[in-house]
Amino acid sequence: MAKFVRSIAGLAVIAAGVGWVLTGPAPLDAAFVDIPQGDLAAGQQVFAAGGCASCHAAPGAEGDAKLVLAGGTAFPSEFGTFYAPNISPDPEAGIGAWSFEEFALALTQGVSPQGKHYYPAFPYTAYSQMQPTDVADLFAYISQLPSDGTASKKHDVGFPFNIRRAVGGWKLLYMPSDFVISGDLDPEVARGRYLVEALAHCGECHTPRSALGGLKRGQWLAGAPNPSGKGKIPNITPAEHKWSADELVTYFTSGFTPEYDSAGGEMAEVVSNLAQLPDADRAAIAAYIKALPTSD
């Protein structure tokens, strides 16, 4: 009996060790090494496409104040309430002391400069598909925005979801290795895929989630419950969404629907961001949406 107990204990130690290794933070991809300094104008476009100000500006900020990335916006969920952190260039409260490599690792792998997992309320699962040059451009742009000394608010997350190491196990299940839509895409649709799946992270709202909060990629953009508990985020696949490509472009530009309604809530913020992109990018997003496989 004692031998059996020792064997079980030994196996448990081995299993714990393997689990610890498997849930460890991922290293920075070699593609991000020796990247040239980013371009500010290009970084502004990435910033708009990613909707960075929509999450990281202080709640209620308007106009130029939206470029002060002091954080504080709350994101309630069934796992707890998460708060957008300060990512302004302040060296203490924000990310002003970060290197480009630390920024890239946080953005594309969800790993902090201290080697800890970020919660996936930060959509790094989408940003993991970002091109290194776009990450460099974004870093350059954010680095010259106004600094703010507001401390980031701590997440309100209870046990067991406050165990950061467990996020490593979550990543094993849900961290994507490639785009959702694959195949031989024409250049416009491929650009739309990059904007929708990576930069604008549309799937974070429009795709249903598993019990553990991972995206159900087999139901990509097929609609999901609104995290606020009010209503549903719509299915935007061709199975249900019948707007033409031109009508989609108009919506992304002005917020007006074919029914003469207008975008509201968080989608109004999305439209405000998309309206800052080149016309060709909005057309590419529309082309991608119209090319999606139908999903109910």
Buried (B, 14 or more C-beta within 10 A) or exposed (E): EEEEEEEEEEEEEEEEEEBEEEBEBBEBEEEBEEBEEBBEEBBBBBBBBBBBBBBBBBEEBEEEEBBBBBBBBEBEBEBBEBBBBBBBBBEEBBBBEBEBBBBBBBBBBBBBBEEEBBBBBBBBBBBBBBBBBBBBBBBBBBBEBEBBEBBBBEBEBEEEBEEBEBBBBBBEEBBBEEBBBEEEBEEBBBBBBBBBBBBBBBBBBBBBBEEEBBBBBEBBBBBBEEBEEEEEBBBBBBBEBEBEBEBBBBBBBEBBBEEEEEBEEBBEBBBBBBEEBEEEBBBBBBBBBBBBEEBE
